[in-house]
């Protein structure tokens, strides 16, 4: 009898594998933040800029030309200074990254040389810019003069009053300077006017944004130009001390010097990265400019980021003794880094910034910009907190983003005023990341 064949066991059929695309962050976004939220009139101009940026950011000749400008014109690499007297006073080892020693007196020249060179490659006939403290305006006027491109600078009328010297410097460099926003106009008004100008003159005009704000590709582009600060600082501190600092400090308005400084240390997770925002008079609405400390997600001037706004979404008026920090928003990459837990931000009061301004001047013979004084004040407070925890003599690195020539008259005026009485504060709600507003995602570029 023939042996019966065993039935072959059949394996259950596998479910078809769905080819689901991996979730990726759209170009121009940092996690949830960034993007392009602008008039359709500006989309072609942003596409043109993005294409030029992609081309020249990978061009070795462009990189070499820009590095030559940094080294031979701007004065890079900037120095790293050990602040021996301030270190003794504060009880720490404090180093200063001296962006104040660059041509035009601040870190702004890093960005304006890069963008003005890009504008010349794009064959633009005119450059426009916004400015708060006037440092970006001066740096833009300087780079435009070098490239032989006419410049038109928008500046808030209140900022122009506080920074009259910088207004004259811009005119002396050949730029047209226009005060905007009425009697109390500040940086927000200057950005708005510059965007309107660009919408009217997109064909021949290059908008040279001064910080890591605005629609893509500006936050990425400006950060790339400013990242030289952190790259240099990391090499310099290692050479000087043989180790990395415990904490790095920089002031934050729009956030270009801070993102540039922090970028050199992002992968060094044991290094604390602490941004100093303008805590103003107090933390009630209208009295500060601390977007990351007290703001909420919203769209401002082309990007989704953290802004200081009312419950119904209206942008609040803001205040700071520093014209460069007097802004209700912040660069979207800062919002992303805060959400990731990589960076921290503290609000520094006007009074503390003025004290730090005088400390650095009297201890080291260095007069800092009021913006930079906020970073010094934040470092001072941090060192005090560490001492209370038994941690003595920490190694601290501060980005001195600019020099204080522009602020001397305003500081003299402020110090002559009677001290303001302490006012009751509303407790600001902790930063929330779970309730982003519903917005349409606008992918940048192709």
FIVOPA-887150 format. One record per residue: z, x, y of N, C-alpha, C in turn. Coordinates in steps of 0.2 Angstrom, whole numbers, padded with zeros to 4 digits, always signed. Layout:
BEGIN
ZXYZXYZXY/...
//
This chain:
BEGIN
+0000+0004-0006+0000+0000+0000+0000+0004+0006/-0004+0003+0011-0005+0007+0017+0001+0007+0021/+0003+0012+0024+0009+0012+0028+0007+0008+0034/+0012+0004+0036+0011+0000+0043+0012+0005+0049/+0007+0004+0053+0008+0008+0060+0013+0006+0064/+0017+0011+0066+0023+0008+0071+0019+0007+0078/+0022+0002+0081+0019+0000+0088+0022+0005+0093/+0018+0008+0097+0020+0012+0102+0024+0009+0107/+0029+0012+0109+0033+0009+0114+0030+0009+0121/+0029+0004+0125+0026+0004+0131+0031+0005+0137/+0030+0009+0141+0035+0010+0147+0033+0004+0152/+0039+0002+0155+0037-0003+0160+0033+0000+0166/+0029-0004+0168+0025-0002+0174+0029-0001+0180/+0027+0005+0183+0031+0007+0189+0028+0003+0195/+0032+0001+0200+0030-0002+0205+0026+0002+0210/+0021-0001+0212+0016+0004+0217+0020+0007+0223/+0019+0013+0224+0023+0016+0229+0019+0015+0236/+0023+0012+0241+0020+0010+0247+0019+0017+0251/+0014+0018+0254+0013+0023+0259+0015+0022+0266/+0022+0022+0266+0025+0021+0273+0025+0027+0277/+0022+0026+0283+0022+0032+0288+0029+0034+0289/+0031+0041+0290+0037+0043+0292+0039+0041+0299/+0045+0039+0301+0046+0037+0307+0047+0043+0312/+0043+0043+0317+0043+0049+0321+0044+0047+0328/+0047+0051+0332+0048+0050+0339+0041+0050+0343/+0040+0045+0347+0033+0046+0351+0033+0052+0355/+0027+0054+0357+0027+0060+0361+0030+0058+0368/+0033+0062+0371+0036+0061+0378+0043+0058+0377/+0046+0057+0371+0053+0054+0371+0057+0059+0368/+0064+0059+0370+0069+0063+0367+0074+0057+0364/+0072+0056+0357+0076+0051+0354+0074+0044+0357/+0079+0040+0360+0077+0034+0363+0075+0035+0370/+0076+0041+0373+0075+0042+0380+0069+0045+0382/+0066+0044+0388+0060+0047+0391+0055+0042+0392/+0049+0044+0390+0043+0039+0390+0039+0039+0397/+0035+0034+0397+0031+0033+0403+0032+0026+0406/+0035+0024+0411+0036+0018+0414+0034+0018+0421/+0027+0018+0422+0024+0019+0428+0018+0014+0429/+0016+0013+0435+0010+0009+0436+0004+0011+0432/+0000+0007+0430-0006+0009+0427-0011+0013+0431/-0010+0013+0437-0014+0018+0442-0013+0025+0440/-0006+0026+0438-0004+0033+0437-0006+0036+0430/-0007+0031+0425-0008+0033+0418-0014+0038+0417/-0020+0037+0421-0025+0043+0420-0023+0049+0423/-0019+0049+0428-0017+0056+0431-0012+0059+0426/-0008+0055+0423-0003+0058+0418-0006+0061+0412/-0011+0057+0410-0015+0059+0404-0019+0066+0406/-0022+0066+0412-0025+0073+0414-0020+0078+0414/-0014+0077+0417-0009+0082+0418-0006+0084+0411/-0005+0079+0406-0003+0081+0400-0008+0085+0396/-0015+0084+0397-0020+0088+0393-0020+0095+0396/-0019+0095+0403-0019+0102+0406-0013+0106+0404/-0007+0103+0403-0001+0106+0401-0002+0108+0394/-0004+0104+0389-0005+0106+0382-0010+0112+0382/-0015+0112+0386-0020+0118+0386-0017+0124+0389/-0014+0124+0394-0011+0130+0398-0004+0133+0395/+0000+0128+0392+0006+0130+0390+0005+0135+0383/-0001+0134+0380-0002+0138+0374-0007+0144+0376/-0009+0145+0382-0014+0150+0385-0010+0156+0386/-0011+0162+0383-0008+0168+0384-0009+0171+0391/-0015+0170+0393-0017+0172+0400-0013+0169+0405/-0012+0162+0405-0008+0158+0409+0000+0161+0409/+0002+0162+0403+0009+0164+0402+0010+0171+0405/+0005+0176+0404+0005+0182+0407+0005+0182+0415/+0001+0178+0417+0001+0177+0425+0007+0174+0428/+0010+0169+0424+0016+0166+0426+0022+0171+0426/+0022+0175+0421+0028+0180+0420+0027+0185+0425/+0021+0187+0427+0020+0192+0432+0023+0189+0439/+0022+0183+0440+0024+0180+0446+0032+0180+0446/+0035+0178+0440+0042+0178+0440+0045+0185+0441/+0042+0190+0438+0045+0197+0439+0044+0200+0445/+0037+0199+0448+0035+0203+0454+0036+0199+0460/+0037+0193+0460+0037+0189+0466+0044+0185+0467/+0046+0182+0461+0052+0178+0462+0058+0182+0461/+0058+0188+0457+0063+0193+0457+0067+0192+0450/+0063+0190+0445+0067+0189+0438+0066+0196+0435/+0070+0197+0430+0076+0193+0428+0081+0193+0433/+0085+0187+0434+0090+0187+0438+0096+0190+0435/+0101+0192+0440+0107+0196+0437+0112+0192+0434/+0116+0195+0430+0122+0192+0427+0127+0196+0430/+0132+0193+0434+0137+0196+0437+0144+0195+0434/+0148+0200+0433+0155+0198+0431+0159+0197+0437/+0162+0191+0437+0166+0189+0443+0173+0192+0442/+0175+0198+0443+0181+0201+0442+0187+0197+0445/+0186+0196+0452+0192+0193+0456+0193+0186+0454/+0188+0182+0453+0188+0175+0451+0191+0175+0444/+0189+0179+0440+0192+0179+0433+0199+0180+0433/+0202+0185+0437+0209+0186+0438+0212+0180+0441/+0209+0177+0446+0213+0171+0449+0213+0165+0444/+0207+0164+0440+0207+0158+0436+0210+0159+0429/+0211+0166+0427+0213+0167+0420+0208+0167+0415/+0203+0170+0416+0197+0170+0411+0192+0176+0412/+0188+0176+0408+0182+0181+0409+0176+0177+0411/+0174+0178+0418+0169+0173+0420+0163+0178+0422/+0157+0175+0420+0151+0178+0422+0147+0173+0425/+0143+0175+0430+0139+0171+0434+0131+0173+0433/+0127+0168+0431+0120+0169+0431+0117+0168+0438/+0115+0173+0441+0113+0173+0448+0106+0170+0450/+0105+0164+0449+0099+0161+0451+0099+0161+0459/+0104+0161+0462+0105+0161+0469+0101+0168+0472/+0100+0173+0468+0097+0179+0471+0089+0179+0470/+0087+0174+0468+0079+0173+0467+0076+0172+0474/+0070+0173+0475+0066+0172+0481+0067+0164+0482/+0068+0163+0488+0069+0156+0491+0077+0154+0490/+0080+0157+0486+0088+0156+0485+0090+0151+0480/+0086+0150+0475+0088+0145+0470+0083+0146+0464/+0085+0142+0458+0082+0142+0452+0075+0138+0453/+0074+0134+0458+0069+0130+0459+0062+0133+0459/+0062+0140+0461+0056+0144+0461+0053+0145+0454/+0057+0144+0449+0055+0145+0442+0050+0139+0441/+0051+0133+0443+0047+0128+0441+0041+0127+0446/+0042+0128+0452+0037+0127+0457+0031+0132+0456/+0033+0139+0454+0028+0144+0453+0024+0141+0447/+0027+0139+0442+0024+0136+0436+0019+0131+0437/+0022+0126+0441+0018+0120+0442+0012+0121+0447/+0013+0125+0452+0008+0127+0457+0003+0131+0454/+0004+0135+0449-0001+0139+0446-0005+0134+0441/-0002+0129+0438-0005+0124+0434-0010+0120+0439/-0007+0118+0445-0011+0114+0450-0018+0118+0452/-0017+0124+0453-0023+0128+0454-0028+0128+0449/-0025+0129+0443-0030+0129+0437-0033+0122+0436/-0030+0117+0438-0033+0110+0438-0037+0109+0444/-0038+0113+0449-0042+0113+0455-0040+0107+0459/-0033+0106+0460-0031+0101+0464-0031+0104+0472/-0032+0099+0476-0033+0101+0483-0027+0100+0487/-0022+0097+0485-0016+0095+0488-0010+0094+0484/-0004+0097+0486+0002+0096+0482+0007+0092+0486/+0010+0087+0483+0016+0083+0486+0022+0085+0482/+0028+0084+0485+0034+0085+0481+0039+0081+0485/+0045+0079+0481+0051+0076+0484+0056+0082+0484/+0061+0081+0488+0066+0086+0488+0073+0082+0491/+0078+0085+0488+0085+0082+0490+0088+0087+0495/+0091+0092+0492+0094+0098+0496+0089+0102+0500/+0083+0101+0498+0078+0105+0502+0076+0111+0498/+0080+0113+0493+0078+0119+0489+0072+0119+0486/+0071+0113+0482+0064+0112+0479+0059+0111+0484/+0060+0108+0490+0055+0108+0495+0053+0115+0497/+0058+0119+0499+0056+0126+0501+0052+0130+0496/+0055+0129+0489+0051+0132+0484+0044+0130+0483/+0043+0123+0484+0036+0120+0483+0032+0123+0489/+0035+0123+0495+0031+0125+0501+0029+0133+0500/+0034+0137+0497+0032+0144+0496+0027+0145+0491/+0027+0141+0485+0022+0142+0480+0015+0139+0482/+0015+0134+0486+0009+0131+0489+0006+0136+0493/+0010+0139+0498+0007+0144+0502+0004+0150+0498/+0007+0152+0493+0005+0158+0489-0002+0156+0486/-0002+0150+0483-0008+0147+0480-0014+0145+0485/-0012+0144+0491-0016+0142+0497-0018+0135+0495/-0013+0130+0494-0014+0123+0493-0010+0120+0498/-0013+0115+0502-0008+0112+0507-0003+0108+0503/+0003+0107+0506+0009+0104+0503+0011+0099+0508/+0013+0093+0505+0017+0087+0509+0023+0086+0506/+0029+0087+0509+0035+0086+0506+0039+0080+0509/+0041+0076+0504+0045+0070+0506+0053+0071+0505/+0057+0069+0510+0064+0071+0510+0068+0065+0513/+0073+0063+0510+0077+0057+0513+0080+0059+0520/+0080+0054+0524+0082+0056+0531+0089+0059+0531/+0094+0056+0527+0100+0058+0527+0101+0066+0525/+0097+0067+0520+0096+0074+0517+0093+0079+0522/+0088+0076+0526+0085+0080+0531+0090+0082+0536/+0095+0077+0538+0100+0079+0543+0105+0084+0540/+0107+0083+0534+0112+0088+0531+0109+0095+0530/+0102+0095+0529+0099+0101+0527+0093+0103+0532/+0095+0102+0538+0090+0103+0544+0086+0110+0543/+0090+0115+0541+0088+0122+0541+0082+0122+0536/+0083+0119+0530+0078+0119+0525+0072+0115+0527/+0073+0110+0531+0067+0106+0534+0063+0111+0538/+0066+0115+0542+0062+0120+0546+0059+0125+0542/+0062+0127+0537+0059+0132+0533+0053+0130+0529/+0053+0124+0527+0047+0121+0524+0041+0121+0529/+0043+0119+0535+0037+0118+0540+0035+0125+0542/+0040+0130+0542+0038+0137+0544+0033+0140+0538/+0034+0137+0532+0029+0139+0527+0023+0136+0527/+0022+0131+0531+0015+0128+0532+0015+0121+0529/+0021+0118+0527+0021+0112+0523+0022+0106+0529/+0020+0100+0527+0021+0094+0531+0027+0091+0528/+0033+0090+0532+0039+0087+0530+0040+0080+0533/+0041+0075+0529+0042+0068+0531+0048+0065+0528/+0052+0063+0533+0059+0060+0532+0057+0053+0530/+0061+0050+0525+0060+0043+0522+0066+0040+0520/+0066+0033+0519+0072+0030+0517+0076+0027+0522/+0074+0027+0529+0078+0025+0534+0084+0030+0535/+0089+0028+0539+0095+0032+0541+0098+0035+0535/+0099+0032+0530+0103+0034+0524+0099+0036+0518/+0092+0038+0519+0088+0040+0514+0090+0046+0510/+0089+0046+0504+0091+0052+0500+0086+0053+0495/+0087+0057+0489+0082+0059+0485+0079+0054+0481/+0082+0048+0480+0079+0043+0476+0073+0040+0481/+0074+0039+0487+0069+0037+0492+0063+0042+0492/+0065+0048+0492+0060+0054+0492+0055+0053+0486/+0058+0052+0480+0054+0052+0474+0050+0045+0474/+0052+0040+0476+0049+0034+0477+0042+0035+0481/+0043+0038+0487+0038+0039+0492+0033+0044+0489/+0035+0049+0485+0030+0053+0482+0026+0050+0477/+0029+0045+0473+0025+0042+0468+0020+0037+0471/+0022+0034+0477+0017+0030+0480+0011+0034+0483/+0013+0039+0486+0007+0044+0488+0003+0046+0482/+0006+0048+0477+0002+0050+0471-0003+0044+0468/+0000+0038+0468-0004+0032+0466-0010+0031+0471/-0009+0033+0477-0015+0032+0482-0020+0038+0482/-0018+0044+0479-0022+0050+0480-0022+0053+0473/-0023+0050+0468-0023+0053+0461-0028+0058+0460/-0034+0057+0463-0040+0061+0461-0039+0069+0463/-0036+0070+0469-0036+0077+0472-0029+0079+0473/-0024+0075+0471-0017+0077+0473-0013+0079+0466/-0009+0084+0467-0004+0086+0461+0003+0084+0464/+0006+0080+0460+0013+0079+0461+0018+0084+0458/+0021+0088+0462+0025+0093+0459+0033+0091+0459/+0035+0088+0453+0042+0085+0453+0046+0091+0452/+0052+0090+0455+0057+0096+0456+0062+0096+0450/+0063+0091+0446+0068+0091+0441+0065+0088+0434/+0070+0088+0429+0068+0086+0423+0068+0078+0422/+0065+0075+0428+0065+0068+0428+0058+0065+0428/+0057+0059+0428+0051+0056+0429+0047+0055+0422/+0041+0053+0423+0037+0051+0416+0035+0057+0413/+0034+0057+0406+0031+0062+0403+0024+0064+0405/+0022+0071+0406+0026+0076+0403+0031+0080+0407/+0033+0077+0413+0037+0081+0418+0043+0084+0415/+0047+0080+0411+0054+0082+0409+0053+0088+0404/+0048+0088+0400+0046+0094+0395+0044+0100+0399/+0039+0098+0404+0036+0104+0407+0041+0108+0412/+0045+0104+0415+0050+0107+0420+0055+0111+0416/+0058+0108+0410+0062+0111+0406+0060+0118+0403/+0053+0118+0401+0050+0124+0399+0050+0129+0404/+0048+0128+0410+0048+0133+0415+0055+0135+0417/+0060+0131+0416+0067+0133+0418+0071+0136+0412/+0068+0135+0406+0072+0138+0400+0072+0146+0401/+0069+0149+0405+0069+0156+0406+0077+0158+0408/+0080+0153+0411+0087+0155+0413+0091+0156+0407/+0091+0151+0403+0096+0152+0397+0094+0157+0392/+0087+0159+0391+0085+0164+0387+0087+0171+0390/+0087+0172+0396+0089+0178+0399+0097+0179+0399/+0100+0173+0400+0107+0173+0400+0110+0175+0394/+0107+0172+0388+0110+0173+0382+0109+0181+0380/+0104+0184+0381+0103+0191+0380+0107+0195+0384/+0108+0193+0390+0113+0197+0395+0120+0197+0393/+0122+0191+0391+0130+0191+0389+0131+0194+0383/+0126+0194+0378+0127+0198+0372+0127+0205+0373/+0123+0207+0378+0123+0215+0380+0129+0217+0383/+0132+0212+0387+0138+0214+0391+0144+0213+0387/+0145+0209+0383+0151+0207+0379+0151+0208+0372/+0144+0208+0369+0144+0209+0362+0145+0202+0358/+0146+0197+0362+0147+0190+0359+0145+0185+0364/+0145+0179+0361+0143+0173+0365+0149+0170+0369/+0148+0167+0375+0153+0163+0378+0156+0157+0374/+0162+0156+0376+0165+0150+0373+0162+0143+0376/+0161+0144+0383+0158+0138+0386+0153+0140+0391/+0148+0136+0393+0143+0137+0398+0143+0131+0402/+0143+0133+0409+0143+0127+0414+0137+0127+0419/+0135+0121+0421+0130+0121+0426+0130+0114+0429/+0129+0114+0435+0129+0107+0439+0123+0103+0436/+0124+0096+0437+0119+0091+0435+0118+0086+0440/+0112+0086+0443+0109+0080+0447+0104+0077+0443/+0098+0079+0444+0092+0078+0440+0093+0082+0433/+0095+0088+0434+0097+0092+0428+0092+0097+0426/+0089+0100+0431+0084+0106+0429+0087+0112+0427/+0092+0114+0432+0095+0121+0431+0100+0121+0424/+0103+0115+0423+0107+0114+0418+0103+0114+0411/+0098+0110+0411+0094+0110+0405+0091+0117+0403/+0089+0121+0409+0086+0127+0408+0092+0132+0405/+0098+0132+0408+0103+0136+0406+0105+0134+0398/+0106+0128+0397+0109+0125+0391+0104+0127+0385/+0097+0127+0387+0092+0128+0382+0093+0134+0378/+0095+0140+0381+0096+0146+0378+0101+0146+0373/+0106+0141+0373+0112+0141+0368+0112+0135+0364/+0107+0131+0364+0107+0124+0360+0109+0125+0353/+0106+0131+0350+0107+0132+0343+0114+0135+0341/+0117+0138+0346+0123+0141+0345+0129+0135+0346/+0130+0132+0340+0134+0126+0340+0141+0127+0342/+0144+0133+0342+0151+0135+0344+0152+0136+0351/+0146+0136+0355+0146+0137+0362+0146+0130+0365/+0151+0128+0369+0152+0122+0373+0147+0122+0379/+0143+0117+0379+0138+0116+0385+0141+0110+0389/+0143+0112+0395+0147+0107+0399+0143+0106+0406/+0141+0100+0408+0137+0099+0414+0142+0096+0419/+0142+0098+0425+0146+0096+0430+0142+0091+0435/+0144+0084+0435+0141+0079+0439+0145+0078+0445/+0142+0075+0450+0145+0073+0456+0150+0067+0456/+0157+0069+0455+0162+0063+0455+0163+0060+0462/+0160+0064+0467+0161+0061+0474+0168+0060+0476/+0169+0054+0480+0176+0052+0483+0180+0050+0477/+0177+0045+0473+0181+0043+0467+0175+0039+0463/+0178+0036+0457+0173+0034+0452+0171+0026+0453/+0172+0024+0459+0170+0017+0460+0163+0017+0463/+0159+0011+0461+0152+0011+0463+0151+0013+0471/+0146+0017+0472+0144+0019+0478+0148+0025+0481/+0152+0028+0477+0156+0033+0479+0155+0040+0475/+0151+0040+0470+0149+0045+0466+0142+0045+0464/+0140+0051+0460+0133+0051+0457+0133+0053+0450/+0138+0051+0446+0139+0054+0439+0136+0049+0434/+0129+0050+0433+0125+0046+0429+0127+0046+0422/+0129+0051+0419+0130+0052+0412+0138+0050+0411/+0142+0051+0416+0149+0050+0415+0150+0042+0416/+0147+0039+0420+0148+0032+0422+0142+0027+0422/+0136+0030+0420+0130+0026+0420+0129+0022+0413/+0123+0019+0413+0121+0015+0407+0113+0016+0407/+0111+0015+0401+0103+0015+0400+0099+0011+0404/+0094+0013+0407+0089+0009+0411+0083+0014+0413/+0078+0010+0416+0072+0014+0418+0073+0015+0425/+0072+0022+0427+0072+0024+0434+0066+0029+0435/+0061+0027+0439+0056+0032+0442+0052+0035+0436/+0050+0030+0431+0046+0033+0426+0049+0034+0419/+0055+0034+0418+0058+0036+0412+0064+0032+0410/+0066+0031+0404+0072+0028+0401+0077+0033+0401/+0082+0032+0404+0088+0037+0404+0094+0034+0406/+0099+0038+0408+0106+0035+0411+0105+0034+0418/+0107+0028+0421+0107+0027+0428+0113+0024+0430/+0115+0024+0436+0121+0021+0439+0118+0014+0442/+0120+0009+0439+0117+0002+0440+0123-0003+0440/+0121-0009+0443+0126-0015+0443+0125-0018+0436/+0129-0023+0435+0129-0027+0429+0122-0030+0428/+0119-0032+0433+0112-0036+0433+0106-0031+0434/+0108-0024+0433+0102-0019+0433+0100-0017+0439/+0103-0018+0445+0101-0015+0451+0104-0008+0452/+0100-0004+0454+0102+0003+0455+0107+0004+0461/+0113+0007+0460+0118+0007+0465+0116+0013+0470/+0119+0012+0476+0119+0018+0480+0124+0023+0477/+0123+0029+0479+0127+0034+0476+0129+0039+0482/+0134+0043+0480+0137+0048+0485+0138+0054+0482/+0137+0060+0486+0139+0066+0484+0139+0071+0491/+0144+0075+0492+0143+0080+0497+0137+0084+0496/+0135+0085+0490+0129+0089+0489+0123+0085+0489/+0118+0087+0493+0112+0083+0493+0108+0083+0487/+0109+0089+0483+0105+0090+0477+0108+0086+0471/+0114+0083+0472+0117+0080+0466+0117+0072+0468/+0115+0070+0474+0115+0064+0476+0109+0059+0474/+0110+0058+0467+0104+0054+0464+0107+0050+0458/+0104+0044+0458+0107+0039+0453+0105+0039+0446/+0101+0044+0444+0099+0045+0437+0100+0052+0435/+0097+0054+0429+0097+0061+0426+0091+0061+0421/+0089+0068+0420+0084+0069+0415+0085+0066+0409/+0080+0063+0405+0081+0060+0399+0083+0064+0393/+0082+0071+0394+0084+0075+0388+0091+0076+0389/+0094+0076+0394+0102+0076+0395+0105+0070+0391/+0102+0064+0393+0104+0058+0389+0104+0059+0382/+0099+0062+0379+0098+0063+0372+0103+0068+0369/+0104+0073+0373+0109+0078+0371+0116+0076+0371/+0117+0072+0376+0124+0068+0376+0125+0064+0370/+0120+0060+0368+0120+0055+0362+0121+0059+0356/+0118+0065+0356+0118+0069+0349+0125+0073+0349/+0129+0073+0354+0135+0076+0354+0135+0083+0356/+0129+0086+0358+0128+0093+0359+0131+0095+0366/+0130+0091+0370+0132+0093+0377+0138+0088+0380/+0142+0090+0384+0147+0086+0387+0146+0086+0395/+0149+0081+0398+0148+0080+0405+0154+0078+0409/+0156+0081+0414+0162+0079+0418+0160+0078+0425/+0164+0073+0428+0163+0072+0435+0168+0076+0439/+0165+0079+0444+0169+0084+0449+0169+0081+0456/+0175+0080+0458+0176+0077+0465+0174+0081+0470/+0172+0078+0476+0170+0082+0482+0175+0087+0484/+0182+0085+0484+0187+0090+0486+0188+0096+0481/+0187+0095+0475+0187+0100+0470+0181+0105+0471/+0175+0102+0472+0169+0106+0474+0170+0110+0480/+0173+0107+0485+0174+0111+0491+0179+0117+0490/+0184+0116+0486+0189+0121+0485+0186+0127+0481/+0181+0125+0476+0178+0130+0472+0173+0134+0476/+0170+0130+0481+0165+0134+0486+0169+0139+0489/+0175+0138+0492+0179+0143+0496+0182+0148+0491/+0184+0146+0485+0186+0151+0480+0181+0157+0479/+0175+0155+0477+0170+0160+0476+0168+0164+0482/+0168+0161+0488+0166+0165+0494+0172+0170+0495/+0178+0168+0495+0184+0172+0496+0185+0177+0491/+0184+0176+0485+0186+0180+0479+0180+0185+0478/+0174+0183+0478+0168+0187+0476+0163+0189+0482/+0164+0186+0488+0159+0187+0493+0153+0184+0491/+0153+0178+0488+0147+0175+0486+0148+0168+0488/+0143+0165+0493+0143+0159+0495+0138+0154+0491/+0141+0150+0487+0137+0146+0482+0134+0140+0485/+0129+0137+0483+0126+0131+0485+0132+0126+0483/+0133+0120+0486+0137+0115+0485+0136+0112+0478/+0130+0112+0476+0128+0110+0469+0132+0115+0464/+0131+0121+0465+0134+0126+0460+0141+0126+0460/+0144+0124+0466+0151+0124+0467+0154+0119+0462/+0151+0114+0461+0153+0109+0456+0154+0112+0449/+0149+0116+0447+0150+0120+0441+0156+0124+0440/+0157+0128+0446+0163+0132+0446+0169+0128+0446/+0170+0122+0449+0175+0118+0449+0177+0115+0442/+0171+0114+0438+0172+0111+0432+0174+0117+0427/+0172+0123+0428+0174+0128+0424+0182+0130+0425/+0184+0129+0432+0191+0130+0433+0195+0125+0430/+0193+0119+0430+0197+0114+0427+0198+0115+0419/+0192+0117+0416+0191+0118+0409+0196+0124+0407/+0196+0129+0411+0201+0135+0409+0208+0133+0410/+0210+0128+0414+0216+0126+0415+0218+0122+0409/+0214+0118+0406+0215+0114+0400+0216+0118+0394/+0212+0123+0394+0212+0128+0388+0219+0131+0388/+0221+0133+0394+0228+0137+0395+0233+0132+0392/+0233+0126+0394+0238+0121+0391+0238+0121+0384/+0232+0122+0381+0232+0122+0373+0233+0129+0370/+0236+0133+0374+0237+0140+0372+0231+0145+0371/+0226+0143+0374+0220+0147+0373+0219+0151+0380/+0220+0157+0379+0220+0161+0385+0214+0166+0386/+0212+0167+0392+0207+0172+0394+0200+0170+0390/+0198+0164+0391+0191+0163+0387+0185+0166+0391/+0180+0167+0387+0174+0170+0390+0169+0164+0393/+0168+0164+0399+0165+0158+0402+0159+0160+0406/+0153+0157+0405+0147+0158+0409+0145+0152+0413/+0144+0154+0420+0142+0148+0424+0135+0150+0427/+0131+0145+0428+0125+0145+0431+0126+0144+0438/+0125+0149+0442+0125+0149+0450+0118+0147+0452/+0116+0141+0452+0109+0138+0453+0106+0140+0460/+0110+0141+0465+0108+0142+0471+0113+0145+0476/+0110+0148+0482+0115+0150+0487+0117+0145+0492/+0122+0146+0496+0125+0141+0500+0123+0142+0507/+0118+0146+0509+0116+0146+0516+0115+0139+0519/+0111+0135+0515+0109+0128+0517+0115+0124+0518/+0121+0125+0515+0127+0121+0516+0132+0123+0520/+0132+0129+0524+0137+0131+0528+0139+0127+0533/+0134+0124+0537+0136+0120+0543+0139+0113+0540/+0136+0110+0535+0139+0104+0532+0146+0105+0529/+0147+0111+0526+0154+0112+0524+0159+0113+0530/+0157+0116+0535+0161+0117+0541+0163+0110+0544/+0158+0106+0544+0159+0099+0546+0164+0095+0542/+0163+0096+0535+0167+0093+0531+0175+0095+0531/+0175+0102+0532+0182+0105+0532+0186+0103+0538/+0182+0101+0543+0185+0099+0550+0188+0092+0550/+0185+0088+0545+0187+0081+0544+0194+0080+0542/+0198+0075+0544+0205+0074+0541+0204+0072+0534/+0209+0074+0529+0208+0072+0522+0208+0065+0521/+0203+0063+0516+0203+0056+0515+0209+0053+0510/+0211+0047+0512+0217+0045+0507+0214+0044+0500/+0219+0045+0495+0217+0043+0489+0216+0036+0488/+0211+0033+0485+0210+0026+0484+0210+0024+0476/+0212+0018+0475+0212+0016+0469+0205+0016+0465/+0205+0017+0459+0199+0018+0456+0198+0013+0450/+0192+0010+0449+0190+0006+0444+0189+0011+0438/+0192+0010+0432+0191+0014+0426+0184+0013+0424/+0180+0018+0424+0173+0017+0421+0173+0017+0414/+0168+0012+0412+0168+0011+0405+0165+0017+0401/+0167+0018+0395+0164+0024+0391+0157+0023+0390/+0153+0029+0390+0146+0028+0389+0145+0025+0382/+0140+0020+0382+0139+0017+0376+0131+0018+0374/+0130+0019+0368+0123+0021+0365+0121+0016+0361/+0124+0010+0360+0122+0005+0355+0119-0001+0358/+0118-0001+0365+0115-0007+0368+0109-0005+0373/+0105-0001+0370+0099+0001+0375+0095-0005+0377/+0093-0006+0383+0089-0011+0385+0082-0012+0381/+0080-0018+0380+0074-0019+0377+0068-0017+0381/+0064-0012+0379+0059-0010+0384+0053-0009+0379/+0047-0009+0382+0041-0008+0378+0040+0000+0378/+0039+0003+0372+0038+0010+0371+0031+0012+0373/+0030+0016+0377+0024+0018+0380+0023+0025+0377/+0019+0026+0372+0018+0033+0370+0014+0037+0375/+0016+0043+0376+0012+0047+0381+0007+0051+0378/+0001+0050+0380-0005+0054+0378-0008+0052+0372/-0012+0056+0369-0015+0054+0362-0010+0055+0356/
//
